[in-house]
Amino acid sequence: MYAIIGGSGLAKLPGMEVQRREVTRTPYGEPSGALTYGEINGVAVVFLARHGYGHTIAPHEINYRANIWALNAIGIDGLISVASVGGITQHFAPGMLAIPEQIIDYTHGRKSSYFEGPETPVTQIDFTHPYTEALRQRLFSAIDATHQPVYFGGVYACMQGPRLETAAEINKLERDGADMVGMTGMPEAALARELELPYAALTVVANYAAGRGDSAQQISFEALNRQLAASMQRVQAIIAAFVSQGN
């Protein structure tokens, strides 16, 4: 059974036949919401809304440790993160889907590890490749089966939020090698790696980042939300194809 974490625009999973919701508690507090169990085309799946089911939890306030711990504890085979991003470089125009291969972390103050505390041994993880390649490939195959355009690769810059970035910050991110910018990719990916939980991301470009394209002067939230709503209909088909592979 695979798990899906939904970000902005995906507070529920359309097409999922809900069977039950389960409130869980972890050693790290409560997750963003109840785990929603159900089926898509007869295949078991579990869903969690990263920002809460009413979209009330800001990126810097998410209990990432509780979310990842709760999902790992139920014995899932892997985790797909769905997140909206701003496009920085030319391949990442609004409406594009991407399966990033790298992350740059610009966040601060977030609880970012399970290995902490006075009696916990210092533990380091290899994070050279932050996403699980086999899961990335499976996700790409699902997108290919739905005939959706996708960019297989790219560098995700994770900012603190909740504000959007300045044009100068976006210029800096591009110089650093980033292709897209979001606010929730870290520490989520690192926590999954600490638990040896297979993890990959599907990002949806909702808008041009600040200072780029039609966001040159300011970002239109109306256009952003419209693009996000349209893209999430495509994401629904991709998730259905993904969980049905091999079944």
C-alpha positions in Angstrom: 0.0 0.0 0.0 1.3 3.4 -1.0 0.6 6.7 0.8 0.0 10.1 -0.8 0.6 13.4 1.0 -1.3 16.2 -0.7 -0.2 19.8 -0.6 -1.9 23.1 -1.6 -4.8 22.3 -4.0 -5.0 18.6 -2.9 -6.7 18.6 0.5 -8.6 15.5 -0.5 -8.0 12.8 -3.1 -10.7 12.8 -5.7 -11.5 9.3 -7.0 -10.7 7.7 -3.7 -13.3 5.5 -2.2 -12.9 6.4 1.4 -13.3 3.4 3.8 -12.2 5.0 7.1 -10.3 7.8 8.8 -8.0 7.1 11.6 -6.7 9.7 14.2 -3.2 8.8 15.2 -0.7 10.0 17.7 3.1 9.7 17.5 6.0 10.3 19.9 6.4 13.6 18.0 2.8 14.9 18.5 -0.2 14.8 16.1 0.0 14.7 12.3 -1.7 17.3 10.2 -4.9 15.3 10.3 -6.4 11.9 10.3 -5.0 9.3 8.0 -7.6 8.5 5.3 -7.8 4.9 4.2 -9.5 3.9 1.0 -9.2 2.5 -2.5 -8.6 3.8 -6.0 -9.7 1.4 -8.7 -9.8 -1.3 -6.1 -6.2 -0.7 -4.9 -5.6 0.2 -1.2 -4.1 3.7 -0.6 -3.8 6.0 2.4 -3.9 9.8 2.1 -2.9 12.7 4.4 -3.4 16.4 3.8 -0.2 18.1 4.6 -1.8 21.5 5.5 -4.7 19.9 7.3 -8.1 19.1 5.7 -9.2 22.7 6.0 -5.8 24.0 4.7 -5.1 25.7 8.0 -1.5 24.7 8.7 1.2 27.0 7.2 4.4 25.4 5.8 6.6 26.4 8.7 4.1 25.1 11.2 3.6 21.6 9.8 4.6 18.8 12.1 6.7 17.0 9.5 8.0 14.5 12.0 4.6 13.3 13.1 3.3 13.1 9.5 6.2 10.9 8.3 6.3 8.8 11.5 2.5 8.1 11.3 2.6 7.0 7.7 5.7 4.8 8.2 4.2 3.2 11.3 1.4 1.6 9.3 3.8 -0.2 7.0 3.4 1.6 3.7 5.5 0.5 0.7 6.4 4.1 -0.2 5.3 7.7 -0.1 4.5 10.2 -2.9 4.5 13.8 -2.0 2.3 16.1 -4.2 3.3 19.8 -3.9 2.8 23.0 -5.8 5.8 25.1 -6.8 6.8 28.2 -8.6 8.7 27.9 -11.8 12.1 29.5 -12.0 13.9 28.2 -15.1 12.5 28.0 -18.6 11.3 24.4 -18.5 9.0 25.1 -15.5 6.1 27.1 -16.9 2.7 27.1 -15.1 1.0 23.7 -15.7 4.2 21.7 -16.0 4.5 18.6 -13.9 8.0 17.6 -12.6 9.6 14.8 -10.7 12.5 16.5 -9.0 15.8 14.8 -8.5 17.5 17.2 -6.0 16.7 19.6 -3.2 18.4 22.7 -1.7 17.1 23.4 1.8 16.8 27.1 2.8 14.5 26.5 5.8 15.3 27.2 9.4 13.9 26.4 12.8 12.0 23.3 11.7 12.2 20.0 13.6 14.2 18.2 11.0 15.5 14.9 12.5 14.4 12.0 14.7 17.9 11.6 15.9 18.1 14.2 18.7 18.0 14.4 22.4 20.6 14.0 25.2 20.7 10.2 25.1 20.4 9.7 21.3 23.5 8.6 19.5 24.7 10.9 16.7 23.3 9.4 13.5 23.9 10.6 10.0 22.2 9.6 6.8 23.4 9.6 3.2 21.4 12.2 1.4 23.3 12.4 -1.8 20.2 11.6 -3.8 17.3 12.7 -1.7 14.6 10.9 -3.6 14.2 7.1 -4.1 15.1 6.4 -7.7 12.9 3.3 -8.1 9.9 5.3 -6.9 10.7 8.2 -9.2 10.8 5.8 -12.1 7.5 4.2 -11.1 6.0 7.7 -10.9 7.3 8.6 -14.3 5.8 5.4 -15.8 2.4 6.3 -14.4 2.6 9.8 -15.9 3.7 8.4 -19.2 0.7 6.0 -19.1 -1.6 9.0 -18.8 0.1 10.9 -21.6 0.8 13.9 -19.5 3.9 16.1 -20.2 6.4 15.8 -17.4 9.9 17.0 -16.7 11.9 14.2 -15.2 14.5 16.0 -13.1 15.1 19.4 -11.7 16.2 21.0 -8.4 13.6 21.9 -5.8 14.5 24.9 -3.6 12.7 24.7 -0.3 12.0 28.1 1.3 10.7 28.9 4.8 7.5 30.6 3.9 4.7 31.4 4.4 5.4 34.5 2.4 6.4 34.2 -1.3 9.9 35.2 -2.4 11.3 38.4 -3.6 12.5 38.7 -7.2 16.0 39.0 -5.9 15.7 35.8 -3.9 14.5 34.0 -7.0 17.5 35.3 -8.9 19.7 33.9 -6.1 18.0 30.5 -6.2 18.6 30.3 -9.9 22.3 31.1 -9.4 22.3 28.3 -6.8 21.0 25.9 -9.4 17.3 25.7 -8.5 14.6 25.1 -11.1 11.5 25.4 -8.9 10.7 26.8 -5.5 8.3 25.5 -2.8 8.0 25.5 1.0 7.3 21.9 2.1 9.9 19.6 0.5 12.1 19.7 3.6 12.5 18.3 6.1 9.9 15.9 4.8 12.4 14.1 2.4 15.1 13.9 5.0 12.8 12.4 7.6 11.6 9.8 5.2 15.3 8.9 4.5 16.0 8.6 8.3 13.2 6.0 8.5 14.4 4.3 5.3 11.0 5.0 3.8 10.9 5.2 -0.1 10.0 8.7 -1.0 9.5 10.7 -4.3 7.8 14.0 -5.2 5.4 15.1 -7.9 5.4 18.8 -8.2 2.9 21.0 -10.0 4.1 24.3 -11.3 1.3 26.7 -10.3 2.9 30.0 -11.3 6.0 31.6 -12.5 8.2 32.5 -9.5 8.6 36.2 -8.5 10.1 38.3 -11.2 9.6 35.7 -14.0 7.1 35.6 -16.8 3.7 37.0 -15.9 4.9 37.3 -12.3 7.4 40.0 -13.3 5.6 42.7 -11.3 3.5 40.6 -8.9 2.0 37.2 -8.5 -1.6 36.8 -9.3 -3.2 34.5 -6.7 -6.3 34.2 -8.8 -4.4 32.8 -11.7 -2.3 30.6 -9.4 -5.3 29.0 -7.8 -7.0 28.5 -11.2 -3.9 26.8 -12.6 -3.6 24.6 -9.5 -7.2 23.5 -9.7 -6.8 22.5 -13.3 -3.5 20.7 -12.7 -4.9 18.7 -9.8 -7.4 17.0 -12.1 -4.4 15.7 -14.0 -2.7 14.6 -10.8 -5.8 12.5 -9.9 -5.3 10.4 -13.1 -1.6 10.1 -12.4 -2.1 8.8 -8.8 -4.7 6.3 -10.1 -2.2 5.0 -12.6 0.6 5.0 -10.1 -1.2 2.9 -7.4 -2.6 0.5 -10.0 0.8 -0.5 -11.5 1.5 -4.1 -11.0 -2.0 -4.8 -9.6 
